[in-house]
Amino acid sequence: MQDLLRQALLSGAPFIDVRAPVENAQGSIPNAVNLPILTDDERAEVGTCYKEHGADTARKLGHELVSGDVKAARVERWVGYVKSHPETHLFCARGGQRSKIACSWLQDAGLVINRIEGGYKRIRNLLIDELTLNGQELTLLGGSTGVGKTDFLLQDPAHIDLEGLANHRGSAFGSAAEPQPSQASFENALAIALMKWRETSARLLLEDEGRLIGRVHLPQAIQDAMKIAPIVILEAPFEERVGRILNDYVVEQSEDFNRVFGQQGFKAYSKYLTDALSKIQKRLGGEQYQVCRQLMESALAAQARGNSELHSAWIIHLLKHYYDPMYDYQLSQKADRIVFRGDSASCRDYLQRS
């Protein structure tokens, strides 16, 4: 069973998670779609019944709640998904009644599906064991804000994009239009990425991150490995960095907010930007904060009229007065681990040779 489950996770096979939405939100796995057998309210009602009257009465209540048209609609969703994804696996919390009943109903509909014995708990335990790393197995990619670390990382044949898994760019301005995954979901995705990497013999490239990426944190074993790993520093001209930040944090980010929030997109984007600046107000200092806030508000007003170029002013101000001094200090604490520094081409050449 462990080998079959591992192969399913490695292959990116689809999964149906029949747990209630509240359980799924606490943690799930990539490629799993939540098609619950019980809603949150139904699950709570069955749980209360179980505590007060026992398992048999609770099971009977569950069948009463999910019967007739309600049952037919839920089975129809499962059938539709399985027919579109023939290699689907199915799980509940612990591989108990809910997944057994779901598989039975699917079988009545003429479909046989692989049920994960032990359920999500089994999956989670397997993945937690994968969250280990040796500092000698990896290289860290560092560099000042805007040098293009993510673009460089994604072109490497053996990388894991921690910020991508966390759905956060890793700074005060790193929030995305859509929410971050739960801590457990982030760890599960990271574990599967590590599992896939271990199928190769290549050294692993990670971006040099802190303990937190937004509100999710790196597992301690990964943090420990990163603290002793060699570091390659990517460098780029200041003007190039400003242009990249303008594109990533203004042009593309505002487009994402428009996609998610529709007509309220620019309002939501403006709030995201000013809230992010407020987060660093104390460290930036009152005077520098006020200067930067005025530049940002002027830029947002111009952007509302169709001109995004004024954002370069506050970007330059923040780089000179906050991000670059902070990064230079942080890098000085890791100077003994820096093994190479240079532009994109020279860093790529170094990594290919090392």
DATAVEN-V661372 format. One line per field, one symbol per residue. ss: DSSP state (H for helix, E for strand, L for the rest). burial: # if it has 16 or more other ideal C-beta (glycine too) atoms within 10 Angstrom, else .. Layout:
ss = ???
burial = ???
This chain:
ss = LHHHHHHHHHHLLLEEELLLHHHHHHLLLLLEEELLLLLHHHHHHHHHHHHHHLHHHHHHHHHHHLLHHHHHHHHHHHHHHHHHLLLLEEELLLLLHHHHHHHHHHHHLLLLLEELLLHHHHHHHHHHLLLLLLHHHEEEEELLLLLLHHHHHHLLLLELLHHHHHLELLLLLLELLLLLLLHHHHHHHHHHHHHHHLLLLLLEEEELLLLEELLEELLHHHHHHHLLLEEEEELLLHHHHHHHHHHHHHHHHHHHHHHHHHHHHHHHHHHHHHHHHHHLHHHHLHHHHHHHHHHHHHHHHHHHLLLLLLHHHHHHHHHHHHHHHHHHHHHHLLHHHEEEEELHHHHHHHHHHL
burial = ....#..##...########..##..###.##..#####..##.##..##.......#..##..##.......##..#..##.....######.#.###.###.##....#.####.###.###.##..##.#....#############.##..#..##.################..###.############.#.....#######...##.####..#..##..########....##.###.###..##..##......#..###.##..##..#...#...##.###.##..##..#......##########.####......#..#..#..##..#..##..#...
